[in-house]
Amino acid sequence: MTQTNISTEPIFKSFNSEKLSLSNRTVMAPMTRGFSPGGVPGEDVAAYYRRRAENEVGLIVTEGTGINHPSSVSGDSIPLFHGEKSLEGWAEVVKQVHQAGGKIVPQLWHVGMTRSEGDLPNEEASPVGPSGLTLDGEKVTEPMTEEEVVALVDAYAQAAADAKRLGFDGIEIHGAHGYLIDQFLWENTNHRTDRYGGDLAGRTQFAVEIVEACRREVGPEFPIIFRFSQWKMNDFQAKLAHNSDELNRLLQPLVEAGVDIFHCSTRRFWEPEFEGSELNLAGWTKKLTGKPVISVGSVGLDGEFTSFSGANTTSLDGLIKKLDNEEFDLVAIGRSLLMDPEWVKKVHDGRADDLLPFNKEALQKLY
């Protein structure tokens, strides 16, 4: 590893916002694992999250969990966030994390048009999206009716209410990477002419209504995190916003709807988002909204996660400087924490030489 030459203190300052307090600035990034047969997280999943809480992770964001809709996920081992058995499994996860002194939020997810016809767990369910288009523009199904859109908003709200009832510390709404909410946000996949389409404000309407509906269910004090990205799984150069003015038009309706924290997904946290400024996407989001932000993207590693090949450890100096400059408030760590549940504690203890490089075989196991 390239040694970290400056104090790691900025990573381990406590975080206190209006609705969320954390012991430090670290977040476990949401990472699809697929170890929940029948959509039910078991004891191994609870232990997996508990190990991160025991080793000083400030906030755990779960892997994406399917909301109550037949085509919300692709795969029979992706955890669901509805149904008695799945929710009982998540209740145990919350219990284990809290016993270890951690905090945890579920990521509420619908994959939209990235699902293929015939995918499990509901083979008969067709993928749904704003215009029935895949990320590559192929028309697969008919556009959702307004009634179907409203029903999906209600499904997110139900999940939010269940999260609060189960004792989670907030929720994260997955609006990134080309999944359902992002398909509404992106002009390439949203060709609607009703109130859910058209200009940037119209394309934001679905996300706004989801946040508003979740807020009604959970009340004013429960944290709502919204994750978004420019890039899509099929297009790393895609843009929702080409400049800061467009980004502001995207974000302000979400602020007004009730988002407390933005989780700004990039592939490399150190890259500037727009020409003429060193700010990354999280930095711009904080500047424009005044809200706390989470940055993410290849933290501590020398290769982007989108290749999911191996990656070596690197110095944390650049990350620490950006945190210390208050460009962003929290930092999400993905593959490093997937590989090593003790990563945060090792950094805190100054054991940089003990940090593990990422090995893609880690995807097949719950460390």
ABEGO torsion letter per residue (X at the ends): XBBBABBAAAAABBBBBAABBBABABBBBBBBAGABBGGBBBAAAAAAAAAAAAAGBABBBBBBBBBBBAAABBEAABBBABEAAAAAAAAAAAAAAAAAGBBBBBBBBBAEAABBBGBOABAABBBBBAAGBBAAGBBABBBBBAAAAAAAAAAAAAAAAAAAAAGBAEBBBBABGGBAAAAAABAAABABABAABEBAAAAAAAAAAAAAAAAAAAEAABBBBBBBBABBAABAABBABABAAAAAAAAAAAAAAGBABBBBBBABAABBABBGBABBAAAAAAAAAGBBBBBBGGBGBABBAAAGBBBBBBBAAAAAAAAAAGABABBBBBAAAAABAAAAAAAAAGBAAABBBBBAAAAABBX
